[in-house]
Amino acid sequence: MKPLVSILIPAYNAEPFIADTIKSALAQTWPKKEIIVVDDGSKDKTLLIAEKFHSKKVKVVTQANQGAAATRNKAFSLARGDYIQWLDADDLLSPDKIEKQMGAAEKCQYKRPLFSSGWGFFIYRPRKAKFIPTLLWEDLAPLEWLLRKWENNLHMQTATWLISRELTEQAGPWDTRLLGDDDGEYFFRVIKASDGICFEPDAKVFYRISGSSRLSYIGRSDKKIDAQFLGMKMQIGYLRSMMDSERVRAACVTYLQTWLINFYPNRMDIVEEAQRLAVELGGQIQPPNLSWKYRLIQKSLGWSAARLAQVNYNEWKASALNSWDKAMFHLEKPDAA
């Protein structure tokens, strides 16, 4: 018998996108699947749209707003699948994504394999998604995968993973304390619990770049900033528990340096703690470099003013993307993946 795959879709205020996301799940050529949508107290028509898809294959539930991690935990509690496919409410899967990865499962030599795939980003039209291979797009041992990620500041989109129930249960639940990069911390535990990652190049995920409402956006929220640094310290601890070599420690310092711009200069308490941690790891971190567009502001008005200008621009850009998405949603129907 073919394994059952649970496609889990947490949703919050995803009215423009949720229908196409559910359709991409239903379109999976893997025959044995269930789709579970958990609405996290949306204030728009997300729930109303999702409920139109309710069927034997699609289960839709709602809850009072609790945040992304709690919503994902709720979805998993309802899942019966042998494998878990996470899918954010604005992203899409290629029709054969799961089938390709399940095919890879038959060839993979690892005892506790984890399956990944390629992904491309788009703003509105999936057919214009840009797929840019990285050093993570190959079969890798867990430690090597994690080191490459930090050493090169790489990213693997949430929906790329196909995870066995065994690995999912071994990794444990999503951490509800983490308000940003909760997927980074969660999948770190999943990867750590595996004994190897099998990359399937023909399986594809279409990742929609939206605005400031996305979970990964930190902005100026102290709660998100504190949660971000907590998650970073947790992940550094996980990596050092796997191996405490010179390369591991150097990768941890690089990771701290990469994310320092989110804390400097407004949260010097975190900057100082990060510097102490870097020294403990045998390295140093330096004040972050701004984008070239803001260096003139830095020279004339100082680092804080330049950083504020960059944050304000990013927030404006995020707001503009949201407005564009909503406007285009009313003009035409998005292309299918």
Secondary structure, DSSP 8 states (H G I E B T S, - for coil): ----EEEEEEESS-TTTHHHHHHHHHT-S-SSEEEEEEEES-SSSHHHHHHTT-SSSEEEEEES---HHHHHHHHHHH---SEEEE--TT-EE-TTHHHHHHHHHHH---SSEEEEEEEEEESS-GGG-EE---TTSS-B-HHHHHHHHHHTT----GGG-BEEHHHHHHH----TT-SSSHHHHHHHHHHHHSSEEEEEEEEEEEEE---TTSTT--TT-HHHHHHHHHHHHHHHHHHHHH---HHHHHHHHHHHHHHGGGTTTTTHHHHHHHHHHHHHTT---------GGGHHHHHHH-HHHHHHHHHHHHHHHHHHHHHHHHHHHHHS-----
